[in-house]
Amino acid sequence: MSSPRPFLLLQKLIAALAFLVLVAGCTTAAPPESVLAVPAQPQKYAAIVVDASTGKTLFEVNSTAQRYPASLTKMMTLYMLFEALESGRVSKETQIPVSDHAASQPPTKLRFRRGETIDVDSAIRAMVVKSANDVAVAVGEYLGGGSEDQFAAMMTAKARQLGMTSTNFRNACGLPDDGQVTSARDMAVLGIALEHRFPQHFHYFSESDFMFRGRLVRGHNDMLGRVHGVDGIKTGYIRASGYNIVTSYNADGRHLIVVVMGAQSARQRNDHVEALIQRSLGPTVANAKPQLMYAGQQPAAAALPGLPPPDAALPGLPPSGAPASPLPGQPASDLPSPDLASPSSPLLVTQ
């Protein structure tokens, strides 16, 4: 009878070769490229994720391109008000008068009348929770010596001090103005500065409602309570900008600042922020970058021989999915609200 030893040796050799091929395949094959859905048109979209503890950028697209801030503007109005509190120029009980100009601002607002006043503590909550334009302008006039234009110049000067190189402010609330521009990077810088400089006031950004004159005023930052660890900071919208947000995430030893600008809806914006947070918290692959699929685009498909790609434009027509929204620098929309609440959301009517 022949010995089975040569057959066993051959089996072991084949198994060893198969293992080597498998290992080689695992170590040399490039990781699959992920696809990240972007709920915005390319010329409106901008985003950045920053590790707030180290300053490292974890994700960015168009982060230095100019965009309209909309109500993210109020982050700087609040920064200036926190500085005034710190210096003793105002206290939380200081009464801020509301002028004709402030009272005339379009919604979102608390609907003040000329000559009424609001205390500083309530003003902070009104800007954070309700994004009240009338209150933001009243604060700007008060801190600007009676002039919102002067206050806007002060805001821009402060932006330069903080290293916000692409930002210019023209008003205190974020209503449309062609000259009021920023970038996702600058908004991340401001978000980090607010938390580092004023930790004693940062709790305001986690509030989703507040009581004023016996009424409950509700906000509309739906990221609060939706994602564990999210503790602010601010949303914004005008038609020219799309839906913007600056979000702080602080949990389980990780601290992120996430900025998304230009989304087509608040819900899509929030979904995208959540995806960016999950991506930033998960294991990363060196040099791996997601493929971006913008709103209106379809997954790439190969063309048949002799035919143009499926998404190629016909002669004389724009490419499919081509955005029709205005670029920064073009006339801003006259849509009145930087932070448009749902039609059913109650507005506070003061007596």
Disulfide bonds with the S-S distance in Angstrom:
none
